[in-house]
Amino acid sequence: MGNPQNCGFTMCGKTKEGQGVTLHYTSTATLWRSSGAPSSLEFTWSLNTSTITKKAQQRLYFLRRLRKAHLSPPILTTFYRGTIKSILNSCITAWFGNCTASDRKSLQRVVRTAEKIIGVFLPTITDIYTTRCIRKAIIIVVDHTRLTHTLFTLLPSGKRYRSIRALTSRLCNSFFPQAIRLLNTQSLV
């Protein structure tokens, strides 16, 4: 067996207004090399999820400080939506479907902690993923100019969408098959 090599990149740039924009690719690929050729390529979302969880937990400190300052729950909820929920929502439709159960629990723990600090009900991380997935799928279905529009084909009944055949659980849990399943369950309700 060879040595693993971790891959990743960071890209920085400037917008037209002169404000800095930084994009981080946090998922690492472990590439095992044996006899010079790559034999296995493993992608996991654990590093991405742990980074997001860490950032959200760091923002919980400020939420606690605002709570100690006796701010009202609507103001705390607005702070939660602007800082913590925006971190949790970052590209959630791409990575949440293939997260492990422990990653989902750690993300949900952040939401529950914020819920206890604020003192109001907050949607679970799964509910956030479901609503974002449905919203994005509806946008793709309505816009005929998108390349992925062809993946959402109606069955002859005209009520449900044709499921994408997935041979692996990785593909089955990705965005498009999940979105089609969610749209089909939504149209039945």
Salt bridges, closest charged atoms under 4 A:
ASP143 OD2 - ARG146 NE 3.55
